[in-house]
Amino acid sequence: MTAPLDPLPKREVDSLRAVIGSRVARARRGLGLSQRKLAAIMDRSPSWVREIENGAQFAPPYLLQALAVATQRSVGWFYGELVITLSEYVLTKVETE
């Protein structure tokens, strides 16, 4: 049995939030939506959308799924290059234990 993985370092979490946030903004703009309109569609406030796009908080999976469907992208697209980084992190942790 393998030990649980350590939490990701704060800098990696911050970087992941920033990548996802910028991709959410890119997808939103690609659909021609304002932050206010996306917020209304998601039944949230414009400040919620702004916080996600600025990387202040994580985008919930249902938002990524909705944007993925609307923009004909995969959910993985929102994670960008960091998917590889996170996979490498997990492999490194497993190999060193």
Backbone as CSV, one residue per row, in Angstrom:
resi,resn,N_x,N_y,N_z,CA_x,CA_y,CA_z,C_x,C_y,C_z
1,MET,0.849,-1.193,0.000,0.000,0.000,0.000,0.884,1.242,0.000
2,THR,0.543,2.190,-0.840,1.347,3.406,-0.910,0.819,4.440,0.071
3,ALA,1.729,5.269,0.522,1.363,6.343,1.449,0.633,7.433,0.679
4,PRO,-0.233,8.191,1.352,-0.915,9.290,0.663,0.109,10.324,0.188
5,LEU,-0.218,10.976,-0.906,0.668,11.994,-1.457,0.648,13.251,-0.600
6,ASP,1.792,13.902,-0.541,1.862,15.183,0.142,1.057,16.190,-0.656
7,PRO,0.521,17.202,0.015,-0.178,18.243,-0.735,0.804,18.949,-1.677
8,LEU,0.255,19.490,-2.744,1.094,20.247,-3.677,1.636,21.491,-2.979
9,PRO,2.857,21.885,-3.332,3.393,23.134,-2.779,2.513,24.313,-3.172
10,LYS,2.458,25.318,-2.312,1.598,26.480,-2.543,1.858,27.132,-3.904
11,ARG,3.114,27.224,-4.313,3.417,27.875,-5.597,2.794,27.113,-6.758
12,GLU,2.727,25.784,-6.655,2.116,24.991,-7.723,0.601,25.135,-7.711
13,VAL,0.022,25.224,-6.531,-1.427,25.437,-6.432,-1.784,26.799,-7.020
14,ASP,-0.996,27.821,-6.658,-1.238,29.167,-7.189,-1.093,29.188,-8.707
15,SER,-0.089,28.490,-9.207,0.135,28.435,-10.648,-1.019,27.725,-11.352
16,LEU,-1.506,26.658,-10.767,-2.631,25.923,-11.346,-3.879,26.792,-11.393
17,ARG,-4.160,27.508,-10.305,-5.326,28.409,-10.288,-5.192,29.478,-11.357
18,ALA,-3.984,30.014,-11.537,-3.759,31.066,-12.537,-3.972,30.531,-13.953
19,VAL,-3.467,29.335,-14.239,-3.641,28.751,-15.577,-5.114,28.493,-15.848
20,ILE,-5.791,27.870,-14.905,-7.208,27.579,-15.091,-7.994,28.874,-15.251
21,GLY,-7.709,29.865,-14.423,-8.413,31.144,-14.506,-8.235,31.824,-15.850
22,SER,-7.012,31.814,-16.364,-6.790,32.463,-17.660,-7.487,31.692,-18.782
23,ARG,-7.554,30.382,-18.652,-8.255,29.584,-19.666,-9.771,29.785,-19.578
24,VAL,-10.288,29.945,-18.365,-11.718,30.241,-18.213,-12.027,31.568,-18.906
25,ALA,-11.182,32.579,-18.684,-11.394,33.889,-19.318,-11.328,33.765,-20.839
26,ARG,-10.361,33.010,-21.325,-10.214,32.817,-22.770,-11.435,32.129,-23.367
27,ALA,-11.927,31.098,-22.688,-13.121,30.390,-23.171,-14.339,31.309,-23.143
28,ARG,-14.469,32.073,-22.064,-15.606,32.995,-21.936,-15.592,34.016,-23.072
29,ARG,-14.429,34.606,-23.301,-14.321,35.598,-24.381,-14.571,34.960,-25.746
30,GLY,-14.124,33.726,-25.907,-14.357,33.010,-27.164,-15.831,32.809,-27.455
31,LEU,-16.619,32.740,-26.404,-18.069,32.613,-26.553,-18.750,33.977,-26.683
32,GLY,-17.967,35.046,-26.549,-18.526,36.390,-26.641,-19.313,36.783,-25.410
33,LEU,-18.966,36.201,-24.261,-19.684,36.487,-23.028,-18.915,37.463,-22.152
34,SER,-19.627,38.352,-21.510,-19.015,39.209,-20.493,-18.957,38.409,-19.188
35,GLN,-18.183,38.901,-18.241,-18.153,38.246,-16.922,-19.550,38.267,-16.307
36,ARG,-20.253,39.365,-16.508,-21.609,39.487,-15.951,-22.549,38.440,-16.555
37,LYS,-22.456,38.231,-17.869,-23.328,37.263,-18.541,-22.998,35.835,-18.097
38,LEU,-21.692,35.505,-18.028,-21.313,34.173,-17.559,-21.789,33.962,-16.126
39,ALA,-21.659,34.980,-15.303,-22.120,34.882,-13.916,-23.623,34.606,-13.874
40,ALA,-24.375,35.287,-14.705,-25.833,35.086,-14.741,-26.169,33.666,-15.191
41,ILE,-25.454,33.171,-16.208,-25.692,31.811,-16.693,-25.400,30.800,-15.593
42,MET,-24.329,31.039,-14.816,-23.913,30.116,-13.766,-24.645,30.379,-12.446
43,ASP,-25.530,31.380,-12.431,-26.265,31.777,-11.231,-25.306,32.165,-10.107
44,ARG,-24.324,32.953,-10.470,-23.315,33.447,-9.529,-23.128,34.933,-9.740
45,SER,-22.281,35.554,-8.925,-22.009,36.987,-9.056,-20.851,37.227,-10.031
46,PRO,-20.829,38.414,-10.637,-19.697,38.746,-11.499,-18.360,38.694,-10.743
47,SER,-18.373,39.035,-9.456,-17.118,38.992,-8.689,-16.611,37.555,-8.547
48,TRP,-17.509,36.582,-8.516,-17.123,35.161,-8.471,-16.361,34.792,-9.740
49,VAL,-16.887,35.200,-10.889,-16.214,34.929,-12.161,-14.859,35.631,-12.185
50,ARG,-14.828,36.874,-11.744,-13.583,37.645,-11.722,-12.531,36.965,-10.834
51,GLU,-12.931,36.483,-9.665,-11.994,35.803,-8.756,-11.426,34.528,-9.386
52,ILE,-12.260,33.798,-10.096,-11.781,32.587,-10.773,-10.801,32.968,-11.878
53,GLU,-11.174,33.934,-12.678,-10.320,34.340,-13.795,-9.002,34.947,-13.324
54,ASN,-9.000,35.566,-12.166,-7.774,36.149,-11.611,-6.972,35.149,-10.794
55,GLY,-7.464,33.934,-10.670,-6.739,32.904,-9.926,-6.863,33.014,-8.417
56,ALA,-7.826,33.796,-7.952,-8.009,33.944,-6.507,-8.692,32.722,-5.896
57,GLN,-9.417,31.979,-6.710,-10.036,30.742,-6.246,-10.136,29.756,-7.401
58,PHE,-10.294,28.489,-7.048,-10.407,27.461,-8.071,-11.775,27.500,-8.739
59,ALA,-11.774,27.196,-10.017,-13.035,27.050,-10.747,-13.622,25.690,-10.382
60,PRO,-14.892,25.639,-10.034,-15.504,24.352,-9.706,-15.639,23.480,-10.959
61,PRO,-15.598,22.175,-10.777,-15.683,21.265,-11.930,-16.897,21.505,-12.821
62,TYR,-18.042,21.866,-12.240,-19.229,22.067,-13.079,-19.062,23.265,-14.009
63,LEU,-18.312,24.289,-13.583,-18.059,25.423,-14.467,-17.153,25.001,-15.617
64,LEU,-16.085,24.270,-15.294,-15.177,23.806,-16.341,-15.909,22.892,-17.318
65,GLN,-16.769,22.026,-16.803,-17.530,21.122,-17.675,-18.468,21.907,-18.586
66,ALA,-19.160,22.884,-18.028,-20.085,23.695,-18.830,-19.337,24.471,-19.910
67,LEU,-18.208,25.071,-19.548,-17.431,25.816,-20.532,-16.818,24.885,-21.572
68,ALA,-16.416,23.706,-21.149,-15.850,22.727,-22.090,-16.886,22.337,-23.135
69,VAL,-18.088,22.083,-22.702,-19.164,21.719,-23.632,-19.480,22.894,-24.552
70,ALA,-19.611,24.075,-23.970,-19.980,25.255,-24.760,-18.916,25.628,-25.791
71,THR,-17.644,25.392,-25.466,-16.561,25.783,-26.370,-16.010,24.604,-27.173
72,GLN,-16.613,23.442,-27.005,-16.183,22.212,-27.683,-14.708,21.915,-27.396
73,ARG,-14.342,22.058,-26.136,-12.991,21.739,-25.669,-13.102,20.645,-24.610
74,SER,-11.983,20.037,-24.311,-11.982,19.052,-23.228,-11.788,19.784,-21.895
75,VAL,-12.215,19.178,-20.829,-11.987,19.754,-19.506,-10.486,19.874,-19.266
76,GLY,-9.706,18.908,-19.754,-8.259,18.939,-19.599,-7.618,20.173,-20.204
77,TRP,-8.238,20.753,-21.238,-7.690,21.962,-21.861,-7.532,23.077,-20.841
78,PHE,-8.437,23.153,-19.884,-8.388,24.218,-18.885,-7.171,24.092,-17.973
79,TYR,-6.629,22.882,-17.863,-5.464,22.654,-17.012,-4.154,22.906,-17.750
80,GLY,-4.207,22.991,-19.061,-3.044,23.331,-19.869,-1.841,22.454,-19.598
81,GLU,-0.690,23.037,-19.635,0.579,22.335,-19.458,0.720,21.757,-18.062
82,LEU,-0.011,22.275,-17.108,0.151,21.815,-15.729,-0.325,20.388,-15.512
83,VAL,-1.133,19.863,-16.426,-1.525,18.462,-16.301,-0.279,17.588,-16.343
84,ILE,0.633,17.912,-17.239,1.877,17.162,-17.333,2.688,17.352,-16.060
85,THR,2.786,18.561,-15.592,3.536,18.839,-14.378,2.969,18.057,-13.201
86,LEU,1.651,18.050,-13.058,1.042,17.329,-11.952,1.240,15.831,-12.094
87,SER,1.153,15.323,-13.319,1.397,13.900,-13.539,2.827,13.548,-13.174
88,GLU,3.762,14.381,-13.576,5.157,14.148,-13.232,5.350,14.198,-11.727
89,TYR,4.663,15.095,-11.052,4.751,15.219,-9.600,4.293,13.920,-8.944
90,VAL,3.165,13.404,-9.384,2.633,12.167,-8.812,3.591,11.017,-9.071
91,LEU,4.089,10.894,-10.301,5.021,9.813,-10.624,6.286,9.927,-9.791
92,THR,6.799,11.126,-9.636,8.009,11.322,-8.852,7.776,10.909,-7.403
93,LYS,6.639,11.304,-6.831,6.329,10.949,-5.445,6.207,9.448,-5.273
94,VAL,5.569,8.779,-6.225,5.382,7.335,-6.126,6.707,6.614,-6.277
95,GLU,7.551,7.071,-7.211,8.834,6.422,-7.455,9.797,6.593,-6.312
96,THR,9.720,7.679,-5.576,10.671,7.938,-4.495,10.255,7.319,-3.172
97,GLU,9.088,6.773,-3.108,8.625,6.168,-1.844,8.881,4.691,-1.803
